[in-house]
Amino acid sequence: MQLRDALADYKRHADHPTRFPGERRTTSGRFSGLGDRLVHVETDGSVRDFGFPLTGRWGVERSRFGVRPRDEDTEVEWFDDDATQSYAGDGGLVVTEHETALGDVTQYDLTTDDAHVTHFETDADAELVAFVHFQPDGRDTLVGQLTHGDVVEVYHTEEHDFVASSPAFDTVEGRVPEQFDELLADTHVELPRPRSDDRYEEGQLSGAVVATIPFESGTATVGSLVTDESETDRDEALESVRSVVELDHEELEARAETGIEGTVPDHADASAMRDDLRVLSLLSGPLGLRIAGPDFDPYYAYSGGYGYTWFRDDAEISRFLFESDERLDLDLNDWHARSARAYCRTQRDDGSWPHRVWPFDGSLAPGWANARLESGDDADYQADQTGSVIAFLATFYDECDDEALRADIETTLEAALDSLDETLGEDGLPVECQNAWENMTGRFSHTAATFLEAYAALATSGLDDDLTDRAAARAHEVYDGVDLLWSDDRDCYGLRLADGELDDRYDSAALALVSAHRAYDRLEAVGDERVDRLVTHVESVFDGLWHDPDESDVKGLVRFEGDDWRMREQSSEKIWTVSTAWGANAAVELGALLAARGDERAGDFFDESRSLLSLVLPGGPLCTDEGYLAEQFFDDGTPDSATPLGWPHALRLATLATLEVEATDATH
């Protein structure tokens, strides 16, 4: 996103009650990108690249499509956001239906490897007008164009982007972006700008292209290709982009279906499972690392950005996928192996993992929790991330059939165990560090849960006895230490210990204690008193964080008591899909723990899991019409922040899988 775009959006939404001005939102529209590139298709048909974190290339920043009568130099009827949109099948082909004064137009969008194809079909007597603005190397200045007859090449240094059409362009020319006086004006400029004739070179020194394309037999196609010139030479790129624009919509459908990984079983919620796998595929890079979500706030105006790999989110997603695969036979072995290799590759020399990395190559990305890379104390380090990676690797190890990878995992886990031990206090709780929500430091229930799960997973794995025995001893220490977090006053495990005092606010992240105790139960039976406390804890957190505003149908769990992040004009905490899905998952995990003991309370928690899960399933108030789970919702029902967010989609899939197996077994 360029500053021009941020300023234009700021002008449009400065006084909006629920929109944060200056962002590039994805709370409407759909994504395509089951290869490397990730492209968003808005409901008005405009396309925009979000794939830099996955590929290292920037692609299209702005675009716009419309129609006008053939052979008439009249105003363009640009497509608007009243269109209807859907996916064709289970893949990444986006279908957008436009109604125009000239007739209906159907738009098909598919991202395939480094190319994106936008194909149009209509019976209207019209021509297509396309505005496409590239940002090679993340720049909208110092950019040039080369015209190759039927293809335009836009470049800065390493990145060279190409746009072509079929039929070939009738007309094509460069356009400059907004000028200084327009940027400083009170209102935003409608793009594309009118042609400027006062400087002959301006059209060649811009990333923007305006073209007209005739409909031939009712079809017209625009395609783009993003490349690194050190990897793809010009002739190869020209051949590739000319080839993709010849694909018709049947060929696009066929290609979209071949990009699907995983097999979804016959199930009442199979559509939700397919949506989950699609989203997690969209967010995945070639190394197997995922972005948390599409980056809507690249200027860090209201957040620290989302287009990075956090090892907490990513490893939790990996573990949920692995557990779901084990229970539903989803055929995701390649995914698990890619994730494991990526974690082995990105581990630091001290056995930990950094705050966040770029998924396209695993290198260190900007962050604020890299204390172990800096001088001073280690409080600004998120130890739960290392715990989450250990839990996945230890769980996957026994099922990995690649001997070389198994050896790498073992070496990685040996170093990781040393790192985890360094951050475990003598009282059995993690030392002071940052929390999962990244907004405070202390000794957190959630961090303790990740340590307990990590140690238990290691202790019950098929790794060397010295390693598993040591992990088992640490698991017992953490199990005992958890008692320090209990609040008699509130009947819950508190959010954290801070300066020796218990902060006993309700925190949805503390629900992770349930799955951690279930993992511990495979090592040693959880005591009756602890089980009763877990039951009371879950009930208290559900009651304390439940929010059902009057303004809309949305309802669910807020993140934690006193959460004031991204509130805009709202006066109370916002509902989070992660927290609500986490609640559903904690309920089914607790139900399974109780059912294994013959405890009659199991059924109540299975029912509670289904109730919370219904809120994030398709048709539920926290699932968008696109099938996406946005991170947050305002009380008026407006989705906000990263959309789709990978973590709640993985939680939803794992909860469906666990309910399918555990709740069914408990009733027989």
N, C-alpha and C positions, 0 to 999 in steps of 0.2 A: 504494500500500500504506500503510495507516494503522498507527500505532504499536501499536494493539491487536492487529492481525494479526501484526505482527512479534514481539510478546511471546508471543502464543499459540503461534506456530511455535517460538520459542525454548524454551518449556517442553516442547514435544513432542520436540525434537531436540537438546537441549543436549549430550547424551552420545553422539550418533550418530557412527559412525566415518567416514562419507563425506558426511554432510549438514551444511551450514553453517547453524546455527540462526538463525532470524529472516529467512530469505529466502522469496521466493515463486517456487518452481521451476516450470519448464515442461519438464522432462526426460521427462515422460509427458504423455499427452493430445495434442490437435491444435488447430491454429489455424484460424479462419475469418476472412475479412476481405479480399476482393479489391477492396473499395471503399476508403474512407478508414479506417474503424474497424477495430480489430484485437482479436478476442476469442478467448480460450483456453478450450477445452472439455476439462476434465479427464476422466479415465476413469470417474469417478463421476458424470459428467454436469453437474457444477457449471461455471458460466461466470464469466469474469472478464475485464475490459477491460485491455488493455496498450497502448492506442492513443493515450495522451496525447501522446507525441512526434510522432505523425502528424497529429493533429487539434486539439490544444490542449484537448481535453475528456477527462474522467476516466471517467465511466460507472460500471459495476458493479465493486465491490471484492470482494464475497463473495456467494455464492449456494449454494443447495442445493435439490434436488428429491427427491420421494419420493411414495409412494402409501399410501393406507389404505382400508379397506372403505367403500363408499358409505354415507352416512347413519349412520355410526357414529363416535362421538367417541372413537376409540381411538388408540393410539400410532402414529406415522408410521413406515413402513418407508422410511428414507432410502436412496437408491441408493448402492451402495458401489463401490470401485474395481476390483472383479472383472469389470466389464463388458468386452465386446469392442468395438473401435472401428475405424473405417475411413473413408476418403473415398469418396463416391459419385461416380464419374467423375473427371475431371481438375480440376474446380473446387474450391471451398472448402466444399462441403456435407459436414459431419461427421455420421457415423451411429454411434450408440452403442446397443448391445444390452444391456439389463438383464434379469437373471433375479431375480424376486421371489417371495415366498411366495404372492402373489395371482395371479401369472402373468407372462409375458414382456412387457416394454415396450420399444419401439423409439423412440429419440430422434433427431431430425434438427435440426441446428444450422446456420444460415447467417447470416453478417453481410453485409448489403446496404446500401451507403452508410453512413448514420448509424444504421441500425436493426439489431437482432439478433433473430432468430426462433428459438425453441426449440419444436419441434413434437413431440408424443408420440402414439403409436398403440399400442393394446393391446386384447386381448379380455377382460381382467380386469374384474370387477365392482368398480370402484374409483373413487376420486377423486384428483386430483393435488393435492399440496401443494407450494407454491413459496415459498422464502425468497430474496429479492433485496435486497441492500444496496448502495445507490448512494453515491458520494463526489463530489457535484457541486463543481466548483472545487477538487478534491483535499481536501475537508473531510469529516470525520465528526462535527464539532461545528458549532453555529450553522447547522443545516440544518432545513428545514421541509418539510411535505407539504401538498398540496392534493388533495382527492378529487373527481373529476369523474364520479361514478357508476361507469362501467366502466373508468376510467383513474385511476391515481395519478401525481401530479406531485411530484417531489422537487427542491428547489432550495436554493442558497446565495445567490449574487449573479447572475453572468452565466450560469452553466450551469444549465439546467433539463432534468432527465431524466424520462422517462415510461415507465410499465409498464402493459400491458393484457393481456387474455387473450381467448381464444375457445374455448368459450363464456365468457360474462362471469363474473367472480368470484362464487362463492357467498358467500364471506366475504373480507374484506380489512381489515387493520389494521396500523398502525405498531408497530415494536418498538424499544426502546432497546438500544444495545450494552452491553458489559460495564461494570460500575461499578468504582469505585476498589478496593473490597475484593476484587473478583474479579480485577482486573488484578494485584494484589499477592499473590494466592494462589499456591501452588506448582504447581497444576494449571491447565490451560486450561479454558475454559468451552465446552460444546457449544452450538452455535448452530443455530437461533434460541433465544434465552433465553425462559423462560416469560413469559407476559403479566404486566405489573405494573399493579395497580389502585389504588395508593396516591396517584398523581398523575395527574390526568385529562389533562394536556397532553402527557405523555411520548410517546404514540404519534404525535403530530403534530410532534414536534421531533426527528426521527431520519431517517436515510436508509434505514432498513430497513423492508421490507414482508413480511408473511406472508399468503399467500392460499390459498384452496382453490378448485379449478376442477373442475367435473364433466366426465367424459368423455362426449361426445355422438357416437353412432355410432362409438365406439372411439377418438375423437381429442380432443386438447386442446392448446392452443397458448398460450405465453407470449411476449410480444414487448416489447422495450425500445427506446427512442429517446433518443439524447443530443443536446442542442441548445445553442446559444448564443442567448439570447433576443433579442439584437440582430440576429440573422440569420434566426431562425425564430419567428414569433409563435405564441401558444398555440393558436389555432384550427387553424393549419396543422399543428402538432405533433400535436394530438389526432386530426386526420383521418388523418395519416400512420401513427401507431402503431395506430390501429384497423384501418387497411387491411392492414398487414403481418401481423397475427395471423390474417387470413382465408386466408392462403396455405396450401395443402396441400402434401404432400411432393413430389408431381409438379411443382407450380409452383416449389417451392424448387429442385428439381433443374434445371429449365429455366433459372431465373434464375442459378443457380451456373455453368452452362456458358457463359452469355453474358459472364461476367466474366473469362474467360481471355484473356490476351494471348499471342501467339506460336504458332507451329505447329511441332510436333515431327515429324521425319521417321520413316519406318519404319527401325527400328534395333534391334539386340539389347538395347540399354540405353535404349530409348525411355522406359521407366517412370522411370528415374533422371533423365532430362532433364526430364520433366514435373514431377517432384518439385522439381527445381532451379528451374524457372520459377515454380512455385507459391510456393515459399519466398521467392524474390526479389520476387515480387509482393506477398506478405503484408507484407514488411518495407518496402515503398515507400510514400511519402507523395505527396500530390497534386502537389507541386513536382517530383517525380522523385528527391528525396533519400531515402535509406534509413537506417533505424536499423541499427546493427551486429547487434543481436539484441534479443529481448524483455528488458526490464529486470527482472531477478530480484532485484536488490540496491539498491533505491532509497534506503536509508539509508547507502549507502557503507560498510557494515560490513566487507565483505571485498574490495571492489573500488571502482572509481570510477564504476560504473554503465555500462549498455550501451545505453540507449534514446536514443542520439544519433547524429548523422551525423559520422563521421570521414572526412575527405577522402581518406585513404589507402585505407581499406577500400572506400569508395564508388566512387572512381575506378578502383581495381583491378577491382571488380565490373563497372563500366561497360566497361572495356577488354576483359575476358574475355567479356562478353556480345556486344560488337561483333565480336570475333574469331570467336566461335562462330556468330554470325549470318552472317558472311561465308562461313564454311565449310559451314554446314548450312542456310542460307536459312530462318531461324527467324521472319522477318517481325517484327522488333523495332524497326523504324525509329522509331516514336513514343517508345519507351523511350530510345533514344540521344539523340534531340533534346531530350527533357525533361531528361536528365542534363546535356547541354551547356548548356542555358539556365540550369539551376540553378547550375552552376559559374561561369558568367559573372556571374550575379546576386550570388553570395556572395563574390567575390574582394575582398580588401581593397585599399585605395588604394595600398599598397606593392607590389602584384602577387602577394602570397602569399595563402594561405588559413589561417584560424584553426584552432585545435586541433579544436574540434567545435562544431556548431550544432544548433539545433532544426530538425528537418526540416519542421515544419508551416509555418514562415515564414522559415527561413534565418537567424534571429537568433542571436547568440552564446549558446552554452550553457555551463554550468559546465565547467571544465577545469583542467589543471595544466601546460599547455604553450603558454601564450600570451605568451611572452617578448617577442614583437614588438609586443605591446600594452602592455607594462609598461616601467618604467625598469630600467636595468641591462643586463647582457649578454644575448645571444640564445641561450645554451646550452639553455634550456628551451623550445625550438622544434623542431618535427618537420618538418625540411626535406623529408623524403621525401614528405610529403603534397602539397606543391606539385609535386614531380617527378612523382608519380603522376597528378595532374590534367592536367599538361602532356602527358604521354604519351597519355592518352585523347583530349584535345581535338585534338592534332596528328594522331592516327590517324583520328579521325572527320571532320576538316575536309574532306578530299578527297572524301568520300562524301556530305557534307551537301548537299542540293539546295535548302535554304532560304537565299536570298541574304542576308536580314536577319540570320539566325543566323550565317552564315559571316562576315559583317562583325563581329559581336559576338565571335566566337571569335578572329578575327585581332587585334582590339584587346586582348582578354584575354590572348592568348599573348604579345603584345609586352611587356606589363607583367610577365607571369609570367617571361619570359626574363630581364628585368632583375633580378627578385627572386632567381631561381636563381643568376645570376652573382654576386650579392652574397654568397651563402653557399657559393661555391666557392673553396677555397684556392689559393694559387699553385702548390702541388704537384699539383693536379689532383684532389684529394679534397675532399668537403664539409667545411666547418668543423665544429667541435664543436657537437653538437646532441643532442636526444633520439633514441632508437632506435625502431624499429617496435613493439617490445614495451613501450615507454614506462616502462622501469624503470631506465634508466641513460643517461648521456651519454658522448659520445666521437665518434670519426670511424669510422663503421660501414661494413662491406662492403655491407649492404643499402641504406643511404642512397646510397652510391656507385653501386649498381646502378640505383636509381631515377633518379639524375642522368644516367647513361649512356643509359638508355632514353629519358628525356625529350629530351635533346639529339639523339639519333639520330632519334627520331620527328619532331622539328621539322626536322632537316636534310634528311630525305627526303620532307617534305610538299610540297604545292603552294603554300606561302606565299611571300611576297615574298623575292626573292633575298638582300637584305641580312639578313633574319632567318635564312634557312636557312644562309647562309654563316657567319654568326656562330655559329649552333648547331653547325655541323659542326666549327668550330675548337675549340669547347668539348668536343665529344664526343671528339675526338682527345686533348685534355688529360686527360679522365677515364679514357679507355682506358689511357693511359700511367700515370696515377696509381694505378690498381688494383694494379700490381705492388708497391706499398708495403704492401699488405695480405697478401701471400703469406707463408706459414709453411713453410719447408723442413723443419722438425722434424715437422710434422703433415700435410704434404701437403694443405693446404687454405688458402683465404682465411679469415683470422681473423675473429673477431666484430667487433673494433674496434681502433683505435689510441687509447690513453688515456695522456695525458701523455707522448706520444712513444714509448710502449712498445706492442708488439703483444700484444693479448689474443687468443691463438690458439685459444680454445675453439670447438668446433663449434657452428654456429648455423644453424637451418633457414632463417632469413630470408636468409642469404647465398646460398641456392640461387637467389635472384632474379638473380644475376649471369649465369645461363645465358640467360634470355630477353632480358636487356639486351644481351648479346653477339650474340644472334641479330638484334636490332634494329640493332646497330652493323654487322653483316655486310652489311646492305642498303646501308649508306653506304660502307663500305670492308671488304675481306675481313679477317676475323680471322686473325691469324698462326698458323702451325702450333704454335709453342711455347705460345701462349695456349690453343689448342684442347686441347692435351695437359694443360695445367694445369686447364682446366675439367673434363676427364674425371676426372682424379685428385681434384680438389676434390669433385665429386659423389659419387664412390665413397667418399671418406673421410668425408664428412658422413653418408651413408647408414649406413656401418658404425658411426660414432661415436654416432649418435643413435638407432639401432635399439633398440627395447625390446619384449621378448616375455615378459611375466611368466607365472609358473606358475599364478597364481590363477584365470585365466579365459582366454577365447579372444581377448581384445583384444590387439592388437599393432600397432606402427606407429612413427612417429618422435616423439620428445620435442621440445620447443621449442628448447632450447639446453642445453648442459652446465651443470649447477649450478642449474637452474631449481627454485626451492623455493616457487613461488606456489601457493596453494590446495591444499596437500598433506594437510591434516587429520592423520590418523594414519599416512599413507603415508610411507615413508622415502626413496623415490626419485622422480625426475622423472615427471610424468604424461604420458601420450600425448595429443597434440593432433591434431585432424582437420585444422586448417589446415596444420600441418607435414607431415603424411602426404600430403595432397592436393597440397601444394606440391612435395613430392618427386616425386610422379607427374607433375606438370606440368613440372618441371625435367628429368626423364628424357626425356619426349617431345620437349621443345624441344631438348635436347642431341642426341637421336637425329636430329631433323630437320636440325640444323646439320651433323652428321656425314654424313648421307645426301646432302646437297647437295654434299659434297666427295668422294663416292664412298668414304667411310671405312667399312670393314666392321664397325666397332664400333657402328654405328647400330642394328643389330638387337638387340644386347644391351640397349641403353637403351630401345628400344621395349618389349622384354619386361619390363624392370624397371618401366617406367611402368605396364604392365598389372597387374603384381603388386601394386604399391602402390595402384593405383586400386581393385583388387578389395576392399581393406580398407574403403573408404568407399562402395562401391556397395551398393544394397539387398541384404540377406542377408549383407553383410560385418560383421565384428565392431565396426566403428566407425560403423555406420549404425543408428539406432534402429528399432524396429518401426514407428514412425510415418513412416519415410522421412526423418527429420531427421538432420543432422549437428550434434551437440553440440560445443561448443568443445573439451572435454577429457574424458578417461576415467581413472578410477582403475584400478589394477591388477586389482581384483576385478570389473571390467566395468561399474561404475556410471558412467553419464554425468554430467557436471557442467558448471556454468557456463551461458552463454547457449545456448539451444536453441530453434529452430534458429539457427545463425550463418550469415549470408549469405556471408561470404568463402569458406569451403570449398565451399559449394554452387556458387558461380561458378567456382572452381578446378576442381571436378569436371566441370562442363559444358564448360569450355574444353579440358580434357584429353581428354575423349571426342571433342570436335570435331577436335582436332589429331591424335589417333590415327587417326580416320576418314580424314583427308585425307593427312597426312604419311606415316604408316606404310603406308597402302595404296599411295601413289605410290612409296615406296621399294622395294616388292616387285614392281613392274612395270617 
